[in-house]
């Protein structure tokens, strides 16, 4: 019996990877073995990047809250501690937005917890 290879599935798999490599430079976009490795590495970077993005945004929010709190004579840690003590449950994203774009609302929160 002749050997059966599923060329259709193999070709589809390769096409899928080469499609993902679209926009890569040089042989990375059109040579199967190079593109396969490049796409694999790109996927690792993308996965890691999704985690880093969350970290980076949290750090940015903390910086903005800290800057807003210091204008009213509090450090970031003092401010967050007073928020918890007064049972004000606003997350860092919202607090950072208030500190940046609505300073009067942020001042109202600081006055309430002092």
N, C-alpha and C positions, 0 to 999 in steps of 0.2 A: 504494500500500500504506500502511495507517495506521501511524503512529509507535508503536513498541512501547517502553513504559517498564516496567521491572521494579519495580512498586509493592510487591510482596511483599518483595523484598530490601531496598528502601529503608526500608520500614516496620520491618522486623526490625532493621536497623542502628540506626535511631532509637530503637527500643524498648530495644535493648541499652545505648545511651548513657544514656537516661533512667533505666534501672534502676541504672546505676552512679552516677547523680546522686542516688539516694535518700538522704534525710537532709540534703541541702543546704538552705540557707535561701532563701526567697523564690522569685524567678523562676528561680534557678539549678537548681531541682529539676524544673520542668515546662515551661519554654519551650525549644524545641529549640536555637535558636542560642545562647542564654545557657548552657544546660546543656552543650552540646558544648565550648565554650571552658572552662568550669569543670572539666569532667571531664579535658580535655587537660592543664590546669594541675595538677590534682590528681595525675595520673599522673606528671608531671615531678617534683613534690614527693615522691611515693612512691619513685620511682627514686633520687632524691638521698638520701632518708632512709634507704634500705637501706644505702647506702655510709657515711653519717654514723654510723649505729648501730654499725658495726664500729669506727670511729674512737673513738667515745665509750666503748665498752666497754674497748678497749685502754688508753685514758687512765685509766679507773677502776682497771683491774688494776694499772697501773704505780703509781698513787697508793697503793694498798693494800700493794703489795710494798715500796714505799719506806718507808711508815710502819712496817711490820713489821721491815724491815732496820735502820732507825734505832734501834729499841728494843734492838738488839744491837750498836750501835756501827758500823754500816756504812751507806754511802749506797747508793742504788739502783744506780748505775753500778758501784760496787765489788762489790756483791753479785752482779750479773749477770756481771761479768767473772770472778769467782771460780767461779761456777757453770759457765761455759764451760770454764775452765781445768781443773776437776775432772771434766769430761765428765758432768755431771748434766743430762739433757735433760728438764726439766720446763717446760711452756709457762707463759706468764704467767697464763693463766686458772686453772690448777691452783695455782700459787704464791700467787696472790691469795686463793684459797679457803682454802689452808692458813694464810696469814697472818691471815686474818679469823676463821675458824671453828675452827682447830686449831693454836693458838699453840705447843703443845708439839712438834708435828710440824715446824713451821716452825723452831723453835729447834734441833731435831735436825739439820736441813739446814744451818743456819748454823754449828753446831758442827763438822759434817763438813767444810765448806769452809774453815774458818779455819785 
